[in-house]
Amino acid sequence: MSVHLRIVTEDEADIRLDRWFRRHFPGLTQGAIQKMLRTGQIRVEGKRAEAATRLSPGQSIRIPPMATAPIEDRPAPAVDPLLEDEVAKLILYQDQHVVVLNKPFGLPTQGGPGIKRHLDGLLDGLRHGAPERPRLVHRLDRDTTGVIVVARTPGVAAKLAASFRTREVKKTYWSVVVGRPVPVEGRIDVNLIKIEGFLGARAAVAGPFDTDFARAITDFSTMDHAGRKLAWLEMHPLTGRTHQLRVSCAAIGTPILGDVAYGKVTDDGNTAVVEGFAAKVHLHARRITFPHPAGGTLTVEAPIPAHMAETFRDLGFTAPAPLPPHRG
């Protein structure tokens, strides 16, 4: 294969150079890419470049001889129609750039030890003949439901990832908590540490001697309440930490209903468990607003899951139906 040039497309804006190569030439290892960069075999606009170089549309990339066929030359794999049907039921919005799904309760976002079924594994059902599979650009906990964004192409994934990094994405969550926050609205500002365990990472409020922590900020307001027993909160995370909302609610003395991982354990049991209500985490990603790759912003809302809808009915809470997706 001779040396040739390839031009960065609009869709590939802001992708790191090493990731661009791995996506177009999946047989290449990171080590091989680094070696070709060090020796000047890979160049951008005729100049040496680094792995972390961010690409711009119209730039030329020198492709050295290699025995790996680019991904565009490979046929898209066949997709099980049942997989397409399964993921189609989750679609809240889709266009040529993005898909927004309504993640159900109990479905992990990605795989891991002992996890065979997960949302990422369903994304082949969104290929529709494309050579590359769609990509998740953020995560939700296994037991958190609601809106989650999928990019159809690598370039879109890079743009959306940048929006999440710069906090241009606005997220709204609904939860049912045990107790009633005092005050009924405000800001939760805590420092969190990450604890690695057999079942994965957990978070906890940092102690006075902890130095490796991350600040977690969440605005909240009480939408309704059933006396002092249970309350419906709307929350807006201003940072994105592991289990931020779950730990934050517990930190102010109102753990999320059904969240036994973060409910306080007492002699009478776990404070997050209330008799007569589903023992499932009542946390839902209700709404997301983010810059659309083609311009403007996109807002998508998701209906609450069945167990939360049942709890709302029992408590007399009235949740409005989700608004249709809106691009402005």
N, C-alpha and C positions, 0 to 999 in steps of 0.2 A: 504494500500500500504506500503510495507516494505522499510526500508532504503536500498539504493543501491548506487553504484558509476557509474558515467558516465565519459567518456574520452573526452577531448577537441579535436576536429578535426583540421586539417590543415586550413580548411575554417573558423574556428572560432578564429583564432589568433588575439590577441589584442582587443577582445571584453571585455567591462567592465563586471564584474561578475553579477551585478544586471540586466544588459540588457540581458545577456545570459539567466538568469532565466525567464525573462519576455517573451523572444522569444520562449523558450522551454515549458514554463508553463504559457500561456497567462491569465489564471484565477487568477494568483497571483498579488496582489497589491504591490506597492513599500513599503508600510508600513509593509506588511507581510514579505517581503524579508528582510527588515531591522531588524525586530524582530528576525527572524531565524539566522541572522548573529550575532546579539548581544548575543544571547543565545548559540552560538556555534553549532547550528544544521546544518548549512551549513559550510563546510570546503573544502579547496583546498589543495590537497596533505597532508591531515590529519591535517592541521593547520587552525586556525581561519583566517578569511579574512575580508576585507572591501568591501563595495559596489563598490568602484572605482577600485578594483584590476583588472589589465589587465591580461587576460588569455593567456597561451601559449599552442601550440599543445602538446598533450600527457599528460597534467596534469589531475589528477583525481578530480572530484567534488563529494562531499558527498551530496546526495539528501535525505532530510528528508521525513518522511511519509506525504503525502498530497493527498487531494481528487480531484486533478486536472489532467486530462489526458494530457500528453505532446502533443505538436502540431504534432509530427511525427505520432502519433497514430490516427490522425483525417484525414478523406479523404479530398483531395483538393476540394474546391467548384467548381461547374460547372461554366463555363465562357461563356458568350454570344458570339457566333461566329461573330456577328457584331462588338463587341468590339475588338476582335482579328484582324478583317479586318481593323478597323480604325487605330489601333496603328501600324499595320504592314506597313502602308503607310508612317510612320514617321521614320522607321528604316534605319539608315545609316550603322550600323555595329552591329554584334552580334556574341557571342560565348557562351560557357558554363558559363562564368564568368560575362560578362558585355554586356550591350546593349547601343548603342549610338543613340540617336534620334535627329531629326531635328524639334525643336519646332516651330510651326507656330505662326504667329502674332495673338495677341488677346487672346491666350489661357493661363490662369493663370497656374503657376506651381503647386500650391496647393490650397486647398479650403479655404474658409473663409466666413464671413458674406455676404450673398446674392450670393455666388458663388456656383453654382451647377455643372458646368462642368469645369474640370481642368485636367491637365496632370497626376497628381497622381492617379486620378480616372480611368485612362485608363490602368494603369499598370497591372491590373488583366489579361488583354489580352496578357501579356507576360509570364504568369505562365507556360503554356504548361504542365500542370499536376503536377507541383511542389506544395508541401504543403504550402510553404510560398510565399507571393507575392514579386516581385522585389521592390527595394527601390531607390528613388532618393538620390543622394549624394551631389547635389548642386542645385542652383536655377537660373532661369532667370526671369527678369521682365515680366509681362503680355505682353507687347508690344515689347519685345526684341525677336528676332528669332534666330534660329541656334542650335548648338551642345549642347546637355545636356546628362549627363552620368547617367546610371541606373545600379545598382548592382543587380545581380540575387539572391544573398544569403546574409545573415547577415554578414558572415565573410568577404566577398568581400566588403560589404558596410563599414565595420570597417577599412579595409586596405585603401580604397579609401578616406575615411574621414580623415585618418591620412595624406595622401598625400596632401590633400587640406590644412590641418592645417599647414603643414611644407613648403608650397609653392613649392612643387615639380611639381605641375601642371602648365603648360604653356598655357595661353589663348590668342587668337588673335581675335580682334573684328574689323569689318568694320563699318563705319558710313558715312553718308553724313551730313555735317554741313553747317550752314548758315554763309557765310563769308569765309575768308581764314586766317588761323592762321599765326601769325608773332611772332617768326620765323616759318618756315614751318615744322620744326621737333624739338623735344626736350622732356622735361619731365615736367609734371604737378604735382606739389607737394602742396597739400592743406590739411588743417585740416577741417574735417567735423563733424557736429553735427547731431543728429537724432531728427526729429520732429514727434511726434505721432499725427495723426489726424483721423477724421471720416472715411476717405477713406484709411487709412493705414499709414505706416511710410514714411516719406520723409526725404531728406537730404538737408543740406545747409552748406555753407562755414562758419566756426566758426568766430565769432566776437572777438574783442579785450578783452572782458570780459568773454567769454565762457571758462570754464575750463574742461568740460566733452566732449572732442572731440577725434576723431580718425584720424590718419594721412592716407591720400590716395595718392598713387603714381602711375602715369600712364605715360608710354612712348608712344609717338605718332610720326607719320610721314605722310606727305601729299603725297598721291599716285597720285592724279590728281586734277585739279581744273577748274572751268569755270569762268575765270576772278577773280573778288573778290566777286562774288555772292554766289557760292557754292563750296565746296571742299569735296573730298573723303579722309577720314583718315583711317589709320590702327593704332590700339591702342593695347597696351600690358599692362594690369593692373598688377602691382607688389604687390598690396594689394587687399583685397576683401571687400569693403564697400558697404552699401546700396546705390544704384543709383550712384556709384562712377563715371562712365564714363559720365553719363548725367550731373551731377553737374560739373565735371571737364571741359567738353567742354564749358558749359555756363560760367564758371569762367574765361576762357581766351577770352571771347567775341565771341565765335562761337558756339551757341547752336545747338544741333542736330535737323536736319530738322524734323518738325512735332511734336517735343516734347514741347507741350504747357505748361506742368507742370514746365519746367525749362527755357523756353524762357522768355526773358525780355518783360514785357508789356509796350507799349508806346502809345502815342496818336493815332498812326496809326495802332495799333493792336499788336499782339504777334510776336516777332522777329523770332520765330521758324517756322512761317507759311509763305510760299512763294507761291504766286498765280501761278497756273499751275502745281503744284506738289502735290502728295498725302499727305493729312493731317494725316499721320501715322508716328510713330517714325521710323526713318531710322537708326536703330542700330541692328547689326547682329553678333552673335557669330560665326565667320567664321571657326576657327580651335581650336582644343584642343589636347594637348599632355600630357599624364599622365603615371605613372608607371603601367604596367599591372600586375594584381595580380599573374599571372603565370610566371612573369619575363619579362624583357625588357620594352619597352615603346610602347604605341599605339598612333598614330596620326590620327585624323579623321577631315575631312573638310565638310562643309555644303554649298549647293548652296544658293545664295541670294534669298530672298522672292520676290514675284511678284511685289510688289510696289517699291522695291528698284531696281529691274531689269528694270522697266519702267523708273525710274528716271535716271539710268545709260545710257539707250538708248537715252533719251532726251538730256542728257548733253554730250554724246559722250565718256563716260567713258567705258573702256574695261576691264571687270572682267574675269580673267581666270576661266575655269571650275574647280570645286573642284578635287583635286587629290584623287585617290582611298585610302581607309584606309591602313595604313602602320604600321606594328608591327616590331620593330627592337630591 
